Amino acid sequence: MFGIIVAAFMLAFGIFLKLTKNPGFAQNKKFAWIFIAIGAISLIFKILNYK
């Protein structure tokens, strides 16, 4: 259950980085797709393997 929460948080943070206009996050915007991809892939596999 903790892994699903962490994966969902990573996905949400990646989306936040992609959409934010805050200049403080400007240097981290290049990592947005990495967070989105890792969060989405791990969330999918964690849900598929959840018992």
MOBEL-V367590 format. One record per backbone hydrogen bond with DSSP energy under -0.5 kcal/mol. CO is the residue of the C=O (numbers start at 1). NH is the residue of the N-H. Records with the same first field share a line. If there is no record, write none. Layout:
CO->NH ; NH
This chain:
1->5
2->6
3->7
4->8
5->9
6->10
7->11
8->12
9->13
10->14
11->15
12->16
13->17
14->18
15->19
16->20
22->25
23->26
25->28 ; 29
26->29
28->31
29->32
31->35
32->36
33->37
34->38
35->39
36->40
37->41
38->42
39->43
40->44
41->45
42->46
43->47
44->48
45->49
47->50
